[in-house]
Amino acid sequence: MFWYYLLATGVIILDQLTKWLVVMNMNLGESIPVVEDFLYLTSHRNQGAAWGILQGQMMFFYIITVIVIGVVVYYIQQYGKESRLSGVALSLILAGAIGNFIDRLFRKEVVDFVDTYIFSYNFPIFNVADSALVIGVILVMIATFLDERKKKGSLEA
């Protein structure tokens, strides 16, 4: 169990460090090419959620995030023992939720900086916490699928 929280803490530190570096070293709107026509570091702020939805709804995000954190900690305690994949997935979700929560709490906006172009589509700018959330959700889906297959296999035996 301890390792899941250690992983989450490491991701939160990485998230906050990268955001701090962007805030301290880049002007808002500044963009630095990493891989031309594909990946840029772009200093951006977001007062909403993914794709800029729910702009300025801070109280909503505070309430939802506290609930999500509580639920995720509960599930880590419940399923982390049974499945390492589920534990890692949930710790990534926890880290992502807390990382963006810290921004909303202290900055009243989320610092985003990873700017990617997929062919000609400019994907919404994101950060380490967002990446952790997405990877965590994908891993939860995989863990759920594997668990269902295991249960189905034991029923057939």
FINUMAR-147050 format. One record per residue: residue in one letter; x, y, z of N, C-alpha, C in turn. Coordinates in steps of 0.2 Angstrom, whole numbers, plus 5000, padded with zeros to 4 digits. Layout:
aXYZXYZXYZ/...
This chain:
m500449945000500050005000500450065000/f500950065004501450125005501750144998/w501850094994502250114988501750154983/y501150134983500650174979500650244981/y500650264987500650334989501350364988/l501850324988502550354986502550364979/l502250324975502250344968501850404966/a501250404970500850464969501150534971/t501550524976501950584979502450604974/g502850554971503350564966503050604960/v502450584957502150614952501950684953/i501650694959501450764961502050804962/i502550784964503250824964503450844957/l503450794953503650804946503150854943/d502550844944502050894941502150964943/q502150974950502251034953502951074951/l503451034950504151054948504151074941/t503851044936503751064929503351124929/k502851124932502351184932502751244935/w503151244940503551294943504051314938/l504351274935504851294930504551334924/v503951314922503651344916503451414919/v503151424925502951484927503551534928/m504151504931504751544932505151564926/n505051524921505551534915505251554909/m504551554908504251564902503651624903/n503651664898503051714898502451674896/l501851694898501251664897501151674889/g500951614886500951614879501551594875/e502151604878502751584875502751514873/s503051494867503051434865503751414862/i504051354865504751334863504651264859/p504851264853504851204849505351154852/v505051094853505451034855505550994849/v505050974846505050934839504650974835/e504951014830504551054825503951024822/d503351054822502751034820502450974824/f502650954830502450904833502350924841/l502950944844502950954851503251014853/y502851054857503051124860502951124867/l503351164870503251184877502951254877/t502351254879501951324878501651334885/s501851394887501551424894500851444893/h500351404896499651414896499351404902/r498751444903498451434910497651414908/n497351374912496751354911496351354918/q495751394918495351394924494751344923/g494751304919494251254918494551184918/a494251134915494451064914494751054907/a494750994906494950964899494651004894/w495051024889494751064883494451134885/g494651154891494351224893493651224895/i493351164896492651164898492551184906/l492051214907491851234914492351284917/q492451334913492951394914492751424921/g493151434925493051474931492551444936/q492451384936491951344941492451314946/m492751354950493251334955492951294961/m492351324963492051284969491851214967/f491551214961491351144958492051094958/f492551124955493151084955493451064962/y493351114967493651094974493251034976/i492551044976492150994979492250924975/i492250924969492250864965492950824966/t493450874967494150844968494250814975/v493950844980493950814987493550744987/i493050744983492650684983493050624979/v493350644973493750594969494350574974/i494650614977495250594981495050544986/g494450554990494250514995494050444992/v493750444986493550384983494150344981/v494650374978495250344975495650314981/v495750354986496050324992495750264995/y495050264995494650204997494750144993/y494750154986494850104981495650074981/i496050124983496750094983496850044989/q496450064995496450025001496149954999/q495549964995495249904994495549854989/y495749884983496049844978496749844977/g497149884980497849884979498149824982/k497849794987498149724989498049674984/e497549674981497349614976497649624969/s497749684967498049694960498549754960/r499149744958499649794958499449844952/l499249814947499049864941498449914943/s497949884947497449934949497749984954/g498249964959498550004963498950064960/v499350044955499650094951499250134948/a498750114944498250154941497950204945/l497650184951497350224956497850274959/s498450254960498950304962499050364957/l499050344951499150394945498550444945/i497950414946497350454946497350504952/l497550474958497650514964498150574963/a498750554960499250604959498950664954/g498650644949498350694944497850734947/a497450704951496950744954497250794959/i497650774963498050814968498450874965/g498850854959499250904956498850954953/n498250944950497851004947497551034953/f497351004958497051034964497451084967/i498051064968498551114971498551184967/d498551174960498551234956497951274957/r497351244957496751274958496751314964/l496951274969496951304976497351364977/f498051364975498451414976498551464970/r498451444964498451494958497851514955/k497251474957496651484954496551474947/e497051434944497051414938497551354937/v497551314932498051264931498551284926/v499151264927499751274923499751224918/d499751234911499751184906500351204902/f500751154899501351174895501451124889/v501251064889501351014884500851024878/d501151044873500751064867500951024861/t500450984859500650934854500150944847/y500450934842500150934835500050864833/i499450834832499450774829499150784822/f499650774817499550794810499350864810/s498750894808498650964808498250984814/y498050934818497650954824498050974830/n497951034833498251054839497951034845/f498150974848497850944854497850994860/p497350994864497351044870497951034874/i498251094876498851094880498751064887/f499151024889499050984895499750984900/n499750944905500250944910500350874913/v500850864917501050804920500450774924/a500050814927499450784931498950764926/d498850794921498350774916498550704913/s499250704911499450634909499350584914/a499550594920499450544925498750524926/l498250564925497550554925497350504920/v497550524914497350484908497650414908/i498350414909498650344910498350304915/g498150334921497850304926497150274924/v496750314921496050284919496150234914/i496650234909496750184904496950114908/l497450124913497650064917497050034921/v496650074923496050054927495550014922/m495450034916495049994911495449934909/i496049934909496449874907496349824913/a496549844919496449804925495749774926/t495249814924494549794925494449734920/f494649744914494649694908494949634910/l495549634913495949574915495649544921/d495349584925495049554931494349514929/e494049544924493449514922493549444918/r494149444914494349384910494549334915/k494849354921495049304926494449274929/k493949314931493349294934493049244929/k492949264923492649224918492949154917/g493649154917494049094916493949044922/s493849074928493849034934493049004935/l492649044932491949014931491848954927/e492248954921492248904916492548844918/a493048844923493448794925493148744929/
